Amino acid sequence: MNKKILYLAIPNIISNLSVPLLTSVDTALMGRMESEIYIGAIALGGLIFNFVYWSFGFLRMGSTGLTAQAFGEKNDAKLMQILGRALIFGFVSGLVLLLSQKWLMDFGFYLLDGSQEVEFLAKEYFSIRIWAAPATLCLYGLMGWFFGMQNSVVPMVLTILINVVNIIANVIFINYFGMKADGVALGTVIAQYAGFIVALVIFYKRHGHLLQYFKRKTIFEIQAFKQFLSLNRDIFIRTFLLVFSFAFFENQSAAQGDLTLAVNSILLQFVSWISYGIDGFAYASESLVGRYAGAKDKSNLRKAINLSFVWAFGLAIVYSLTFYVFEIELLQLFTNQQNVIDAAQNYMIWIVLFPIIATSGYIWDGIFIGLTASKAMRNTMILAFVFFMIVFYIADYQLATMTNFWLWLTFSLFIFIRGIIQTIYYKMYLVVSD
């Protein structure tokens, strides 16, 4: 079981870490401009896309759980039908985002609280990057399907390819064509379509025989499509609240000024490193838990759950030690502006603690997805989110001015409590026994 977990987790960790690496490179490129407003522009522009795209994360997660269970059942027809529904839903959703881009941009920046200079650059970034929407959402479905097929190597190759293309394009556009935030956005568009095309080619080469089951009648079969939408509705609510929490955090950062926004944008890069790394074990648990749930193999199901936690917390400890020992060096990767580095040092303690307090929530998400326990994901997130809002506004009411220390404290409590609630929920309603 340890070998199976590592076989799935290691490629996931490698591919996952390449995702925040891209954002980190973008932040570093902007951090070497003449002002911190460029860091803030990428942060605010990217925040809207995080809000939109992460809200569609159900396409990947739902596809993984359903596919893994169909894989355990050895049902080829169901495998193709799941992928067909995910691709159709992703493509149509991407087109809807394109058609509603002006509304999305106006509404997004109405809610966000950045300076006029930051907002101008962020809107320029948004208006270009939105064209990647159809490719991005279809890739979500494909990635989730490959994970469910117990294949983490293909998603790793695709993710690394996408991010290498993106980084190269961004460096060229910024350093050789004099572009700024618009260059970062254009690089993202090119990379997403390149990744989508390669993903389709890999699917055809490896699983082309499944195309015989790609039939409109079965893909749109009412009961199966209702199950697909119901599962994804619950995951959407969970993801929407999680993304809203991060958006709320960044918006509160922006309200404290451009320097605080720049500091927290850099610190959130470290949070991304943590989440994407530990998610490697969460993705492994999605695939294995779904597989053994589909095969009704309770013994291996319990082993997969228990050992996923062991490996994930081991990685979390490595993260915490790394952030503690290399604090200054890591901050200098993102900016050469000493005022930003000095301010960020005051809050690095939260980054040191974050892997330990967040790991439980990441792994439970993977387990719930594998069990297709979407209601559990939804309900536990709602409870944690309500707790977050209550604690934040109590602190805001008690303080004359909300400080960055209290902002990080309330956000960290939210992340920690979510894992506690998930643990209680599992033991009450989902525990696997003979």
C-alpha positions in Angstrom: 0.0 0.0 0.0 2.9 2.4 0.7 4.3 1.7 -2.8 0.9 2.4 -4.3 0.5 5.6 -2.4 4.0 6.8 -3.4 3.5 5.7 -7.0 0.5 8.0 -7.2 1.6 10.7 -4.9 5.2 11.5 -6.1 4.1 12.4 -9.7 1.2 14.4 -8.2 3.6 16.3 -5.9 6.0 17.0 -8.8 3.2 18.2 -11.1 1.3 20.1 -8.3 4.4 22.0 -7.2 4.9 23.2 -10.8 1.6 25.0 -10.5 2.6 27.4 -7.7 6.1 27.6 -9.3 4.5 29.3 -12.3 2.7 31.8 -10.0 5.9 32.2 -8.1 7.8 33.0 -11.2 5.2 35.6 -12.2 5.3 37.1 -8.8 9.1 37.2 -8.9 9.1 38.9 -12.4 6.6 41.5 -11.2 8.5 41.9 -7.9 11.5 43.2 -9.8 9.6 45.9 -11.5 9.9 49.5 -10.3 7.0 49.3 -7.8 5.1 46.9 -5.7 1.9 47.7 -7.6 2.8 45.1 -10.2 2.8 42.3 -7.6 -0.6 43.6 -6.4 -1.9 43.7 -10.0 -1.1 40.0 -10.6 -2.5 39.1 -7.2 -5.8 40.8 -7.8 -6.2 39.8 -11.4 -5.2 36.2 -10.5 -7.6 36.3 -7.5 -10.6 36.6 -9.8 -9.5 33.7 -11.9 -8.8 31.7 -8.7 -12.3 32.5 -7.6 -13.8 31.4 -11.0 -11.6 28.4 -11.8 -11.3 27.0 -8.3 -15.1 27.1 -8.1 -15.0 24.8 -11.2 -12.6 22.5 -9.3 -15.5 20.1 -9.0 -14.9 19.1 -12.6 -11.6 17.5 -11.6 -12.6 16.2 -8.2 -15.9 14.8 -9.3 -14.4 13.2 -12.3 -11.7 11.6 -10.2 -14.0 10.0 -7.7 -16.5 8.7 -10.2 -13.8 7.5 -12.6 -11.9 5.7 -9.8 -15.1 3.8 -8.7 -15.8 2.9 -12.4 -12.2 1.7 -12.7 -12.7 -0.5 -9.6 -15.8 -1.9 -11.2 -14.0 -2.5 -14.5 -16.8 -0.7 -16.4 -15.3 0.7 -19.6 -18.6 2.2 -20.8 -19.0 4.2 -17.6 -15.4 5.4 -17.8 -16.0 7.0 -21.2 -19.4 8.4 -20.2 -17.9 10.2 -17.2 -15.2 11.8 -19.3 -17.7 12.8 -22.0 -19.9 14.6 -19.4 -16.9 16.3 -17.9 -15.6 17.6 -21.3 -19.0 18.8 -22.5 -19.7 20.6 -19.2 -16.2 22.1 -19.2 -16.3 23.4 -22.7 -19.8 24.9 -22.4 -18.9 26.5 -19.1 -15.7 28.0 -20.7 -17.8 29.5 -23.5 -20.2 31.0 -20.9 -17.3 32.6 -19.1 -16.0 34.1 -22.4 -19.4 35.5 -23.2 -19.8 37.0 -19.7 -16.3 38.3 -19.4 -17.2 42.0 -19.1 -19.7 41.3 -16.4 -17.2 39.1 -14.5 -14.5 41.7 -14.7 -16.8 44.6 -13.6 -18.3 42.6 -10.7 -15.0 41.2 -9.6 -13.2 44.5 -9.4 -16.3 46.1 -7.8 -15.8 43.6 -4.9 -12.0 44.0 -4.7 -10.4 46.8 -2.8 -7.2 47.8 -4.6 -5.6 51.1 -5.5 -6.5 52.7 -8.9 -3.0 51.9 -10.3 -3.2 48.3 -9.3 -6.8 47.9 -10.6 -5.9 49.3 -14.0 -3.1 46.8 -14.5 -5.2 43.9 -13.1 -8.0 44.6 -15.6 -5.5 44.5 -18.5 -4.3 41.1 -17.2 -7.9 39.8 -16.8 -9.1 40.8 -20.3 -6.3 38.7 -21.9 -6.3 35.6 -19.6 -10.0 35.0 -19.8 -9.5 33.6 -23.3 -8.0 30.5 -21.8 -11.2 29.5 -20.1 -12.5 26.7 -22.4 -9.1 25.0 -22.5 -8.6 25.3 -18.7 -12.0 23.8 -17.8 -11.7 20.9 -20.2 -8.3 20.2 -18.8 -9.9 19.9 -15.3 -12.1 17.1 -16.6 -9.3 15.3 -18.3 -6.9 15.6 -15.4 -9.5 14.2 -13.0 -10.2 11.4 -15.3 -6.6 10.3 -15.6 -6.3 10.5 -11.8 -9.3 8.2 -11.5 -7.7 5.8 -13.9 -4.9 5.4 -11.3 -2.5 7.3 -13.6 -0.7 10.2 -12.1 2.1 10.3 -14.6 0.1 11.8 -17.5 -1.2 14.6 -15.3 2.3 15.2 -14.1 3.6 15.4 -17.7 0.7 17.7 -18.8 1.1 20.0 -15.8 4.8 20.4 -16.2 4.5 21.0 -19.9 1.8 23.7 -19.4 3.9 25.5 -16.8 7.2 25.2 -18.6 5.5 26.7 -21.7 3.9 29.4 -19.6 7.1 30.3 -17.8 9.1 30.5 -21.0 6.4 32.6 -22.7 6.2 35.0 -19.7 10.0 35.5 -19.6 10.1 36.1 -23.3 7.2 38.6 -23.3 8.4 40.5 -20.3 12.2 40.5 -20.9 12.3 40.7 -24.7 9.0 42.4 -25.7 8.8 44.8 -22.8 5.3 43.6 -21.7 4.3 43.5 -18.0 1.0 42.0 -16.6 -0.3 41.6 -20.1 2.7 39.4 -21.0 2.0 37.1 -18.0 -1.7 36.8 -19.1 -0.8 36.0 -22.7 1.7 33.3 -21.7 -1.0 31.6 -19.6 -3.5 31.5 -22.6 -0.9 30.0 -24.9 0.2 27.4 -22.3 -3.4 26.2 -21.5 -4.3 25.5 -25.1 -1.0 23.7 -25.7 -1.7 21.5 -22.7 -5.3 20.8 -23.8 -4.2 19.7 -27.3 -1.5 17.4 -25.9 -3.9 15.9 -23.4 -6.3 15.0 -26.2 -3.5 13.4 -28.1 -2.4 11.3 -25.1 -6.0 10.2 -24.4 -6.3 9.0 -28.0 -3.0 7.2 -28.0 -3.7 5.4 -24.7 -7.5 5.0 -24.5 -8.8 5.5 -28.0 -10.6 2.2 -27.8 -13.0 3.8 -25.3 -14.4 6.1 -28.0 -16.8 3.4 -29.1 -18.7 4.2 -25.9 -18.9 8.0 -26.6 -22.6 8.0 -27.5 -24.8 11.0 -26.9 -27.7 8.9 -25.6 -25.7 7.3 -22.8 -23.7 10.5 -21.9 -26.9 12.5 -21.5 -28.8 9.7 -19.7 -30.9 11.5 -17.2 -30.2 9.6 -14.0 -26.5 9.4 -14.6 -26.3 13.1 -15.5 -28.3 14.0 -12.4 -25.8 12.1 -10.3 -22.9 13.9 -12.0 -24.5 17.3 -11.5 -25.6 16.5 -7.9 -22.1 15.4 -6.9 -20.5 18.4 -8.6 -23.1 20.8 -7.1 -22.0 19.8 -3.6 -18.3 20.0 -4.4 -19.0 23.4 -6.1 -20.5 24.8 -2.9 -17.5 23.5 -0.9 -15.0 24.9 -3.4 -16.8 28.2 -3.8 -16.7 28.8 0.0 -13.0 27.9 0.2 -12.1 30.2 -2.7 -14.3 33.0 -1.2 -12.3 32.6 2.0 -9.0 33.1 0.2 -10.6 36.0 -1.8 -11.8 37.6 1.4 -8.4 37.3 2.9 -6.7 39.0 -0.1 -9.4 41.7 -0.3 -8.8 42.4 3.4 -5.1 42.5 2.6 -5.7 45.1 -0.2 -7.8 47.2 2.2 -4.7 47.6 4.4 -2.6 49.1 1.6 -0.4 48.1 -1.3 2.5 47.0 1.0 0.3 44.6 3.0 -1.2 43.3 -0.3 2.3 42.7 -1.7 3.4 40.9 1.5 0.4 38.7 1.7 0.6 37.9 -2.0 4.1 36.5 -1.4 3.1 34.6 1.7 0.2 33.1 -0.1 2.7 31.7 -2.6 4.2 29.7 0.2 0.6 28.5 1.1 0.3 27.4 -2.5 3.6 25.4 -2.2 2.2 23.7 0.9 -1.2 22.9 -0.5 -0.1 21.7 -3.9 2.6 19.5 -2.3 0.4 17.8 0.3 -2.4 17.6 -2.2 -0.1 15.0 -3.9 -1.1 12.6 -1.1 -4.7 13.8 -1.2 -4.9 13.0 -4.9 -3.4 9.6 -4.2 -6.1 9.0 -1.6 -8.8 10.1 -4.1 -7.6 7.5 -6.6 -7.0 4.6 -4.1 -10.1 5.2 -1.9 -12.3 5.5 -5.0 -10.8 2.3 -6.5 -11.2 0.2 -3.3 -14.7 1.7 -2.6 -15.7 0.7 -6.1 -14.3 -2.8 -5.6 -15.8 -3.0 -2.1 -12.4 -3.9 -0.6 -12.7 -2.5 2.9 -9.4 -3.8 4.2 -7.3 -1.9 1.6 -9.6 1.0 1.8 -8.8 1.5 5.5 -5.1 1.0 4.8 -5.2 3.7 2.1 -6.9 6.2 4.4 -4.5 5.6 7.4 -1.3 5.6 5.4 -2.2 8.7 3.4 -2.3 10.7 6.7 1.1 9.3 7.8 2.8 10.3 4.6 1.1 13.7 4.4 2.0 14.7 7.9 5.6 13.6 7.3 5.8 16.0 4.3 4.1 18.7 6.4 7.0 18.5 9.0 9.5 18.9 6.2 7.7 22.0 4.9 7.6 23.6 8.4 11.3 23.0 9.0 12.2 24.4 5.6 10.3 27.6 6.1 11.7 28.0 9.5 15.4 27.6 8.5 15.3 29.4 5.1 12.9 32.2 5.9 15.0 35.1 4.4 16.3 33.2 1.4 12.7 32.2 0.4 11.4 35.7 0.7 14.3 37.0 -1.5 13.2 34.7 -4.2 10.1 36.8 -4.7 11.3 40.4 -4.4 14.4 42.6 -4.0 12.4 45.4 -2.3 13.7 45.4 1.3 10.6 47.1 2.7 8.5 44.2 1.5 11.0 41.6 2.8 11.1 43.3 6.2 7.3 43.5 6.5 6.9 39.9 5.4 9.3 38.6 8.1 6.9 39.6 10.8 4.3 37.0 9.5 6.5 34.1 8.5 5.5 32.3 11.7 2.1 31.6 10.2 3.7 30.0 7.2 5.9 27.8 9.5 2.7 26.6 11.3 0.5 26.3 8.2 1.6 22.8 7.0 0.7 21.3 10.3 -2.7 22.9 10.8 -3.8 22.5 7.1 -2.7 18.9 6.3 -5.7 17.1 7.9 -8.2 19.1 5.8 -6.3 18.4 2.5 -6.3 14.6 3.1 -9.9 14.4 4.3 -10.9 16.2 1.0 -9.2 13.5 -0.9 -10.9 10.7 1.1 -14.3 12.3 0.7 -13.8 12.6 -3.0 -12.8 9.0 -3.4 -15.9 8.0 -1.4 -18.0 10.4 -3.6 -19.1 11.8 -0.2 -19.9 15.2 -1.7 -22.4 16.2 1.0 -19.7 15.6 3.7 -17.4 18.0 1.8 -20.2 20.6 1.5 -21.4 20.4 5.1 -18.0 20.5 6.8 -17.0 23.5 4.7 -20.2 25.4 5.5 -19.6 24.9 9.2 -15.9 26.0 9.0 -16.8 29.0 6.9 -19.4 30.2 9.3 -16.8 29.8 12.1 -14.3 31.9 10.1 -16.8 34.7 9.5 -17.9 34.9 13.1 -14.3 34.9 14.4 -13.2 37.5 11.9 -16.0 40.0 12.6 -15.7 39.5 16.3 -12.0 40.4 16.0 -12.8 43.3 13.6 -15.4 44.6 16.1 -13.1 44.4 19.1 -10.1 46.1 17.3 -10.0 49.7 16.3 -8.4 48.6 13.0 -8.0 45.1 11.6 -4.3 44.3 11.6 -2.4 41.8 9.4 -1.6 39.7 12.5 -5.2 39.2 13.3 -6.1 38.6 9.7 -3.6 35.7 9.6 -4.8 34.4 13.0 -8.4 34.2 12.0 -7.6 32.7 8.6 -5.3 30.0 10.2 -8.0 29.1 12.8 -10.4 28.6 9.9 -8.1 26.2 8.1 -7.4 24.3 11.4 -11.0 24.0 12.5 -12.0 22.7 9.0 -9.8 19.6 9.5 -11.2 19.1 13.0 -14.8 19.2 11.7 -14.0 16.8 8.9 -12.5 14.3 11.3 -15.6 14.4 13.5 -17.9 14.1 10.5 -16.0 11.1 9.2 -16.1 9.3 12.6 -19.8 10.0 13.0 -21.1 9.2 9.5 -18.5 7.7 7.1 -16.1 5.5 9.1 -15.2 2.3 7.2 -15.7 -0.9 9.2 -16.4 -4.6 8.6 
